[in-house]
Amino acid sequence: LREGLDMPEVSLVAILDADKEGFLRSEGSLIQTIGRAARNANGKAILYADRITGSMERAIGETERRRAKQVAFNAAHGITPQTIRKAVADILESAMPGAPMKARAYARVAEEIVEYANLTPQQMARKVKALEKEMYAFAKDLEFEKAAAVRDKIKELQGKGLAA
């Protein structure tokens, strides 16, 4: 997949040879792949394996922890989970290079850039250091999409010449 392109939500994920350790069977990769099915109200993830590896055990444990947290949040706020429904054309359009940004997101990014432009180099260095700390914290908590968003924010600042 191209960087920045999300897989659409799916209702079934099957991981063959899940016990074969490697990059695509690492704990983080398993969590991300299982998470694709978790976004569907009726989603299922099936891991085919001869034995349960440490990565599988940790990924299943983390998935169960996240599910329990989400169920508790939904119950506390009266939320009934629903699957996102998008037409195939909407998914394909968002995957096209140069797809237009939503106006609200663009305005928010523009406001942040103006805010950052007014910082001194020392303040900017502290801001980037704080963003990096936030990015690593998200990665440590296996929240890779949030970590990637913060990483992209840092790259954006560097691309605008606002950060070293």
N, C-alpha and C positions, 0 to 999 in steps of 0.2 A: 504494500500500500504506500501511496505517496505520503510524505510527511504532512501532517495537518489534516489528512482525510480520515474521517471516522468511518468505521464499518457501521452499516445501519443496524438497528436493533433486530434481534433475531429471536425466534421462539425455541430453537433447539441448537445446541452446540455439542458436537461429539468430538472428543479428543482421543484419537487412536494412539496406541502405544504410549499412554500417559506416564508409564513408569520408566520410559527411556529418558534419563537425565540429559539435559542440554538446554540451549538457549530457549527454544520454544516450549520446553517442559519445565522451565524454572518456576519457582514460586510466583514471582511477579507476572510472568507471562500467563501462567495458569489463572491467576486472579483476574487479570484483564480479560482473558477469553471467557471465563465463567461469567464475568460481569456483563458481557454482551447479552447473554440469555437472561440475566437477572433484571434487565431493563424492561423485559416483557412480562406482563402480569401472569402469564401462563408459561413462562420460560423454564427450560430444563437444560442442565448440563450433564452430559454422560462422559465419564472418564473410563476408557477401556484400558485395563492393565492386568498383569499377572500378579502384581504385588503393589502395596501402597508405599510410595517413597516418602521421604521426609518433606520434599517440596509439595507433594500432593496433600499430605496431612496438614501442613501449614496453610496451604491455599484453601483447603476445605474449612479449616478452623477459622481463618480470616473471613471467608465468605459467610459462614454461620454467624460470626460476631457482627459483621455489617448488617446482615439480615435482621438479627435481633434488635439492633439499634434502630433500623428503619421501621420495623414493626412497632416498636415502642413509640417512636416519633409520630407515626401515622395514627396510632391509637390515641395519643395525647392531643392530637390536633384534628381528629375526626376526618382523616384523609382515607379515601378508598383508592388503592392503586389502580391506575389505568395505563394501558399500553399507548405509547405515542403512535398516532396514525399519520403517516405521510405518504403521499402519492409517489410512485417511482420517479416521476418527472421532478419532484421537489428534491429528492435525494441526488439525482443526477445533476441537477442545476447547481446545487451547493458544492458539488465535487469539481465543477469546471474551473479551470484556471481563470483568475480574475473575476470570480463571482462577486457581485456587489455586496458590500457590508451592509448590515442593517443600520439605519440612520441613528438609532439610539446608541448602538455600540460604537459607531464612529464618533458621535458627539462626546461620549464618555472618554474615549481614547484621546480625542483632541484636547479635552479639558485637562487630562493628566499630562499631556505633552507641554501644554502652556504652564501648568503648575511646576513641572520639572525644569522648564526653561528658566524659571525665576530663582532657582536654587543656586547657591554658590558651589564651586567645585567640591569643597569639603562636605557641604550638605548633600550633594549628589552622591559622593562616595559613600557616605553613611546610608543613604537611601538604597543604593545598589547593594550594599552589604546586607541591609535588612531584607531586601527582596531575595537575595541568595540564601539567606538563613531560612526564610519562609519556604523557598523552593525545596531546600534539602529536608525541611521538616515534613512537607507534603510527601516527598519521595520516601522518607523513612516510614511514614504511615501508609505507604503503598497507594497513595492518592496521586497516581501518575498524571492524570489529566490536569489536575490543579497545578502540579509541579511544572508541567509543560506550559501551561498558560503563564505562569510567573516567569519561566525561562524566556518565553516569547516577548514578554513585557520588557525584560532586560535587554534582549536583542534589539527591540524597537528603539529603546533609549540609545543604545550604542549606534544604531543605524542613523539616528537623527543627530548624532554627534553630541548628545547630551551626557553620555556616560563613557568612561574610559574602558 
